[in-house]
């Protein structure tokens, strides 16, 4: 490797260990975070609560995650990224295993908040960790593995939870997913190699710019606020669609939870969409791609109002494709629009991203309960349209590197 550390490369044992470790960590994080989403109709029936109240199981977890990312980032600067991510994984696994046995809904919601906060370390730190430990030539490959773990984890948590929940009960569904996540977390603890590319500030002689100055920079750039807004609105609309469409499929089309949980397979469209979005951003610029993604979300959301199951599913595919066109490009802009505060800008993006999931996700549930599916979809469409307007109006005249650089599919997915 030479005297100057350049990162692990293909062929290094540590390279393979990081591949496995980040896949496992991504799986554990997002399977746990969204395990309750497919179970919401069952929870509503079992506990005799409304859809918006059941939706708090997602809002509390994602809100807790969003609120914690800056805290985890600060702790990692001081104590090291791997130490913080490992602590987070253990804490989240313990909380997740306890949740199915809690007696009351309020207790479950409280623990879901704590669970989300515990899960915040990986989204906050994973890309920075990879940037420090992996050779730049192979960073996109390893990041892709991490993203795959996120996606497969999110899918598995929803589908496995939905299938088990429909057959045995929603508590059993949550417990099975939590057990799988605990095993993945243990694998992450065992496999992750000792870090070489990062020195905690507690051991540095020159720690560089203060956290306060970097936070100030990440809040002083107007275009970043527009990017934060697109994350808030896009994720809010996206999570709302997937949280509450199951109720419509149950009530309008008579589909059981075991079947409706399979709609999350549509997430795989995101793999294609995010890769293609990066190529389009290179050709057309980030503003057009983000605006176009929101336009597709509006179109797809509108199609879910048609009372024909094939049309609803087509609308869901279009809607999903649109979101996965927005998210990777917007999150990449957080690194390209600031020089010294990339970690803080990324953390703020994720804070807004998950805050949108928590707040808009709950509000759309209220619309569903009091006015029905049509009004809920209108709420989703308003969120998507406002995101389109923000992107089109406020992301004009981006710096050349931000507008046209090839953007890899590295983003905080989902989920």
C-alpha positions as CSV (number, residue, x, y, z in Angstrom):
1,X,0.0,0.0,0.0
2,X,2.9,2.3,0.5
3,X,3.4,4.9,3.3
4,X,0.3,6.9,2.3
5,X,-3.0,5.2,3.0
6,X,-5.1,5.0,-0.2
7,X,-7.7,2.4,0.9
8,X,-8.4,-1.3,0.5
9,X,-8.4,-2.7,-3.0
10,X,-9.8,-5.9,-4.7
11,X,-7.7,-8.8,-3.4
12,X,-7.3,-7.4,0.1
13,X,-9.0,-9.6,2.8
14,X,-10.3,-6.5,4.4
15,X,-11.9,-5.4,1.2
16,X,-14.0,-8.5,1.1
17,X,-14.8,-8.1,4.8
18,X,-16.1,-4.6,4.3
19,X,-18.3,-5.8,1.4
20,X,-19.9,-8.3,3.7
21,X,-20.1,-6.0,6.7
22,X,-21.8,-3.1,4.9
23,X,-24.3,-5.4,3.2
24,X,-25.2,-6.9,6.6
25,X,-25.4,-3.5,8.2
26,X,-27.6,-2.2,5.5
27,X,-29.9,-5.2,5.6
28,X,-30.3,-5.0,9.4
29,X,-30.9,-1.2,9.4
30,X,-33.6,-1.0,6.8
31,X,-35.4,-4.3,7.4
32,X,-35.8,-3.2,11.0
33,X,-36.8,0.4,10.1
34,X,-39.7,-0.6,7.8
35,X,-40.7,-4.0,9.3
36,X,-44.1,-2.6,10.4
37,X,-45.1,-1.0,7.1
38,X,-46.6,-4.1,5.5
39,X,-48.2,-5.0,8.8
40,X,-50.1,-1.8,9.3
41,X,-53.6,-3.1,8.2
42,X,-53.2,-6.1,10.5
43,X,-52.2,-3.8,13.4
44,X,-55.2,-1.6,12.7
45,X,-57.5,-4.6,12.8
46,X,-55.9,-6.3,15.8
47,X,-55.7,-3.2,18.0
48,X,-58.8,-1.4,16.6
49,X,-56.8,1.7,15.7
50,X,-57.1,3.9,12.6
51,X,-54.6,3.9,9.7
52,X,-53.0,7.2,10.8
53,X,-52.4,5.8,14.3
54,X,-50.9,2.7,12.8
55,X,-48.8,4.9,10.5
56,X,-47.1,6.3,13.6
57,X,-45.1,3.1,13.8
58,X,-43.3,4.3,10.7
59,X,-43.3,8.0,11.5
60,X,-41.8,7.5,15.0
61,X,-39.0,5.3,13.7
62,X,-38.1,7.4,10.7
63,X,-38.5,10.6,12.7
64,X,-36.1,9.2,15.3
65,X,-33.6,8.3,12.7
66,X,-33.7,11.7,11.1
67,X,-33.3,13.4,14.5
68,X,-30.3,11.3,15.3
69,X,-28.1,11.6,12.3
70,X,-26.3,14.7,13.3
71,X,-25.7,13.3,16.8
72,X,-24.2,10.1,15.4
73,X,-22.0,12.1,13.0
74,X,-20.7,14.2,15.8
75,X,-20.0,11.1,18.0
76,X,-18.3,9.4,15.1
77,X,-16.0,12.4,14.6
78,X,-14.9,12.0,18.2
79,X,-14.8,8.3,18.8
80,X,-14.5,6.7,15.3
81,X,-17.0,5.5,12.7
82,X,-16.8,1.8,13.2
83,X,-17.1,2.0,17.0
84,X,-20.2,4.2,16.7
85,X,-21.8,2.0,14.0
86,X,-21.2,-1.1,16.1
87,X,-22.7,0.4,19.2
88,X,-25.7,1.5,17.1
89,X,-26.2,-2.0,15.7
90,X,-26.2,-3.6,19.1
91,X,-28.6,-1.1,20.6
92,X,-31.0,-1.3,17.7
93,X,-31.0,-5.1,17.8
94,X,-31.9,-5.2,21.5
95,X,-34.7,-2.7,21.1
96,X,-36.1,-4.5,18.0
97,X,-36.2,-7.8,19.8
98,X,-38.1,-6.2,22.7
99,X,-40.8,-4.4,20.7
100,X,-43.0,-7.4,19.8
101,X,-43.5,-8.2,23.5
102,X,-44.5,-4.8,24.6
103,X,-48.1,-4.8,25.9
104,X,-49.5,-1.4,24.7
105,X,-49.4,0.6,21.5
106,X,-48.0,3.6,23.2
107,X,-45.1,1.6,24.6
108,X,-44.5,0.2,21.1
109,X,-44.4,3.7,19.6
110,X,-42.0,4.9,22.2
111,X,-39.6,2.0,21.5
112,X,-40.0,2.6,17.8
113,X,-38.8,6.1,18.3
114,X,-35.8,4.8,20.3
115,X,-35.2,2.1,17.6
116,X,-35.1,4.7,14.9
117,X,-32.7,6.8,16.8
118,X,-30.4,3.8,17.3
119,X,-30.6,3.0,13.6
120,X,-29.4,6.4,12.6
121,X,-25.7,5.7,12.7
122,X,-25.4,3.7,9.5
123,X,-27.2,6.1,7.2
124,X,-25.2,9.0,8.7
125,X,-21.8,7.3,8.5
126,X,-21.6,4.5,6.0
127,X,-20.6,6.6,2.9
128,X,-18.0,8.6,4.8
129,X,-16.6,5.3,6.2
130,X,-16.4,3.8,2.8
131,X,-14.7,6.9,1.4
132,X,-12.0,6.5,4.1
133,X,-11.4,2.8,3.9
134,X,-11.9,1.9,0.2
135,X,-9.6,2.9,-2.7
136,X,-11.4,5.5,-4.8
137,X,-11.2,3.2,-7.9
138,X,-13.5,0.6,-6.2
139,X,-15.7,2.9,-4.1
140,X,-18.7,2.8,-6.4
141,X,-18.6,-1.0,-6.4
142,X,-18.6,-1.2,-2.6
143,X,-21.2,1.5,-2.3
144,X,-23.3,-0.5,-4.7
145,X,-23.1,-3.5,-2.3
146,X,-24.1,-1.3,0.6
147,X,-27.1,0.1,-1.4
148,X,-28.0,-3.5,-2.3
149,X,-28.1,-4.4,1.4
150,X,-30.3,-1.4,2.1
151,X,-32.7,-2.4,-0.7
152,X,-32.8,-6.1,0.1
153,X,-33.2,-5.4,3.8
154,X,-36.1,-3.0,3.2
155,X,-37.8,-5.5,0.9
156,X,-37.1,-8.5,3.2
157,X,-38.4,-6.7,6.3
158,X,-41.6,-5.8,4.6
159,X,-42.3,-9.0,2.7
160,X,-41.1,-11.4,5.5
161,X,-43.0,-9.4,8.1
162,X,-46.1,-9.3,5.9
163,X,-46.1,-13.1,5.1
164,X,-45.5,-14.2,8.7
165,X,-47.9,-11.6,10.1
166,X,-50.7,-12.8,7.8
167,X,-50.2,-16.4,8.9
168,X,-49.3,-16.1,12.6
169,X,-50.0,-12.5,13.6
170,X,-48.3,-9.1,13.4
171,X,-46.3,-9.5,16.6
172,X,-44.8,-12.7,15.2
173,X,-44.0,-10.9,12.0
174,X,-42.1,-8.2,13.8
175,X,-40.2,-10.7,15.9
176,X,-39.1,-12.8,12.9
177,X,-37.7,-9.7,11.2
178,X,-36.0,-8.6,14.4
179,X,-34.3,-12.0,14.8
180,X,-33.0,-11.8,11.2
181,X,-31.8,-8.3,11.8
182,X,-30.0,-9.3,15.0
183,X,-28.2,-12.1,13.2
184,X,-27.1,-9.6,10.5
185,X,-25.9,-7.1,13.2
186,X,-23.8,-9.9,14.8
187,X,-22.3,-10.6,11.4
188,X,-21.5,-6.9,11.0
189,X,-19.8,-6.8,14.4
190,X,-17.6,-9.9,13.6
191,X,-16.7,-9.1,10.0
192,X,-15.9,-5.4,10.1
193,X,-12.1,-4.8,10.0
194,X,-10.2,-2.3,12.2
195,X,-10.4,1.2,10.5
196,X,-7.2,2.6,9.0
197,X,-8.4,5.7,7.1
198,X,-9.9,7.8,9.9
199,X,-8.5,9.3,13.1
200,X,-11.1,10.5,15.7
201,X,-10.9,14.2,16.6
202,X,-10.2,13.1,20.2
203,X,-6.8,11.9,19.0
204,X,-6.0,14.5,16.3
205,X,-3.5,17.3,16.9
206,X,-5.3,19.5,14.3
207,X,-9.0,18.6,14.1
208,X,-9.7,21.2,11.4
209,X,-12.8,23.3,11.1
210,X,-15.2,23.1,14.1
211,X,-18.5,21.3,13.9
212,X,-20.3,24.6,14.4
213,X,-18.6,26.2,11.4
214,X,-19.3,23.2,9.2
215,X,-23.0,23.2,10.3
216,X,-23.2,26.9,9.5
217,X,-21.8,26.3,6.0
218,X,-24.3,23.6,5.3
219,X,-27.1,26.0,6.2
220,X,-25.8,29.1,4.4
221,X,-26.2,27.9,0.8
222,X,-29.7,28.7,-0.6
223,X,-29.6,25.9,-3.2
224,X,-28.9,23.3,-0.5
225,X,-32.2,24.4,1.2
226,X,-33.9,23.6,-2.1
227,X,-32.3,20.2,-2.1
228,X,-33.3,19.6,1.5
229,X,-36.9,20.5,0.5
230,X,-36.9,18.0,-2.3
231,X,-35.8,15.3,0.1
232,X,-38.5,16.2,2.6
233,X,-41.3,16.3,0.1
234,X,-40.2,13.3,-2.1
235,X,-39.7,10.9,0.8
236,X,-42.9,12.1,2.5
237,X,-44.9,11.3,-0.6
238,X,-43.1,8.0,-1.2
239,X,-43.5,6.6,2.2
240,X,-47.1,7.7,2.3
241,X,-47.9,5.8,-0.9
242,X,-46.4,2.6,0.3
243,X,-47.8,2.9,3.9
244,X,-51.4,3.4,2.9
245,X,-51.8,1.7,-0.5
246,X,-52.1,-1.6,1.4
247,X,-55.3,-0.4,3.0
248,X,-56.8,0.4,-0.4
249,X,-55.8,-3.0,-1.8
250,X,-57.3,-4.7,1.3
251,X,-60.6,-2.7,1.3
252,X,-61.2,-2.0,-2.4
253,X,-59.8,-5.2,-4.0
254,X,-60.0,-7.7,-1.1
255,X,-56.3,-8.7,-1.2
256,X,-54.9,-10.2,2.0
257,X,-51.8,-8.8,3.7
258,X,-49.6,-11.7,2.5
259,X,-50.4,-10.5,-1.1
260,X,-50.3,-6.8,-0.6
261,X,-46.8,-7.1,1.1
262,X,-45.6,-8.3,-2.3
263,X,-46.1,-4.8,-3.8
264,X,-42.8,-3.9,-2.3
265,X,-41.1,-5.9,-5.0
266,X,-41.8,-2.8,-7.1
267,X,-38.9,-1.3,-5.2
268,X,-36.6,-3.2,-7.5
269,X,-37.6,-0.7,-10.2
270,X,-35.5,1.8,-8.2
271,X,-32.3,-0.1,-9.0
272,X,-32.9,0.6,-12.7
273,X,-34.2,4.1,-12.1
274,X,-31.3,5.3,-10.0
275,X,-28.7,4.1,-12.5
276,X,-30.5,5.7,-15.4
277,X,-31.0,8.9,-13.5
278,X,-27.3,9.3,-13.0
279,X,-26.7,9.0,-16.8
280,X,-29.5,11.5,-17.5
281,X,-28.1,13.9,-15.0
282,X,-24.8,13.7,-16.9
283,X,-26.6,14.6,-20.2
284,X,-29.4,16.9,-19.1
285,X,-28.4,18.2,-15.7
286,X,-29.6,17.5,-12.2
287,X,-32.5,20.1,-12.2
288,X,-34.2,18.5,-15.1
289,X,-33.9,15.0,-13.8
290,X,-35.2,15.9,-10.3
291,X,-38.1,17.8,-11.8
292,X,-38.9,15.0,-14.2
293,X,-38.8,12.5,-11.4
294,X,-41.4,14.5,-9.5
295,X,-43.5,14.8,-12.6
296,X,-43.5,11.0,-12.9
297,X,-44.5,10.7,-9.2
298,X,-47.5,13.0,-10.0
299,X,-48.5,10.8,-13.0
300,X,-48.1,7.5,-11.2
301,X,-49.9,8.8,-8.1
302,X,-52.8,9.9,-10.2
303,X,-53.1,6.4,-11.8
304,X,-53.6,4.8,-8.4
305,X,-57.0,6.6,-8.3
306,X,-58.3,4.4,-11.1
307,X,-60.4,1.6,-9.7
308,X,-58.7,-1.1,-11.8
309,X,-55.9,-3.2,-10.1
310,X,-53.6,-3.4,-13.2
311,X,-53.8,0.4,-13.6
312,X,-53.1,0.9,-9.9
313,X,-50.0,-1.3,-10.1
314,X,-48.8,0.5,-13.2
315,X,-49.2,3.7,-11.4
316,X,-47.2,2.4,-8.5
317,X,-44.3,1.4,-10.8
318,X,-44.3,4.9,-12.5
319,X,-44.5,6.6,-9.1
320,X,-41.6,4.5,-7.7
321,X,-39.5,5.1,-10.8
322,X,-40.0,8.8,-10.4
323,X,-38.9,8.8,-6.7
324,X,-35.8,6.8,-7.4
325,X,-34.9,9.4,-10.1
326,X,-35.2,12.2,-7.6
327,X,-33.5,10.8,-4.5
328,X,-30.0,9.8,-5.8
329,X,-29.5,13.0,-7.7
330,X,-30.7,15.2,-4.9
331,X,-28.5,13.5,-2.3
332,X,-25.5,13.7,-4.6
333,X,-26.0,17.4,-4.8
334,X,-25.4,17.8,-1.1
335,X,-21.8,16.8,-1.6
336,X,-21.4,18.9,-4.8
337,X,-22.8,22.2,-3.5
338,X,-20.5,22.6,-0.5
339,X,-16.7,22.3,-0.1
340,X,-16.0,21.9,3.6
341,X,-19.3,20.6,5.1
342,X,-20.2,17.6,3.0
343,X,-20.9,15.4,5.9
344,X,-23.1,18.0,7.6
345,X,-25.0,18.8,4.4
346,X,-25.6,15.1,3.8
347,X,-26.8,14.7,7.4
348,X,-29.2,17.6,7.0
349,X,-30.5,16.1,3.8
350,X,-31.2,12.9,5.7
351,X,-32.7,14.7,8.6
352,X,-35.2,16.4,6.2
353,X,-35.6,13.2,4.2
354,X,-36.8,11.2,7.2
355,X,-38.6,14.2,8.7
356,X,-40.7,14.2,5.6
357,X,-41.4,10.5,6.0
358,X,-42.5,11.0,9.6
359,X,-44.6,14.2,9.2
360,X,-46.1,13.8,5.7
361,X,-46.5,10.1,6.2
362,X,-48.7,10.8,9.3
363,X,-50.6,13.6,7.7
364,X,-51.6,11.5,4.7
365,X,-52.8,8.9,7.1
366,X,-55.1,11.5,8.7
367,X,-56.4,12.3,5.3
368,X,-57.1,8.7,4.6
369,X,-59.0,8.1,7.8
370,X,-61.2,11.2,7.6
371,X,-61.6,11.6,3.8
372,X,-60.7,8.4,2.1
373,X,-58.1,7.2,-0.4
374,X,-58.8,9.9,-3.0
375,X,-58.0,12.7,-0.6
376,X,-54.9,10.8,0.7
377,X,-53.6,10.5,-2.9
378,X,-54.3,14.2,-3.4
379,X,-52.1,14.9,-0.4
380,X,-49.3,12.8,-2.0
381,X,-49.8,14.6,-5.3
382,X,-49.5,18.0,-3.7
383,X,-46.3,17.0,-2.0
384,X,-44.9,15.8,-5.3
385,X,-46.0,18.8,-7.2
386,X,-44.5,21.3,-4.7
387,X,-41.2,19.3,-4.9
388,X,-41.3,19.7,-8.7
389,X,-41.8,23.5,-8.4
390,X,-39.0,23.8,-5.8
391,X,-36.6,21.8,-8.0
392,X,-37.5,23.7,-11.2
393,X,-37.4,27.2,-9.7
394,X,-34.6,27.0,-7.2
395,X,-32.1,24.7,-8.7
396,X,-31.4,26.9,-11.7
397,X,-27.8,27.7,-12.7
398,X,-26.2,24.9,-10.8
399,X,-22.4,24.9,-10.8
400,X,-21.2,22.9,-13.8
401,X,-19.8,20.0,-11.7
402,X,-23.1,19.8,-9.8
403,X,-25.2,19.9,-12.9
404,X,-23.4,17.6,-15.3
405,X,-21.0,15.4,-13.5
406,X,-21.6,11.7,-13.6
407,X,-23.5,10.9,-10.4
408,X,-23.1,7.4,-9.0
409,X,-26.0,5.5,-7.5
410,X,-24.9,6.3,-3.9
411,X,-27.7,7.6,-1.8
412,X,-29.7,7.0,1.4
413,X,-32.1,4.4,0.1
414,X,-34.7,3.0,1.3
415,X,-35.9,1.5,2.0
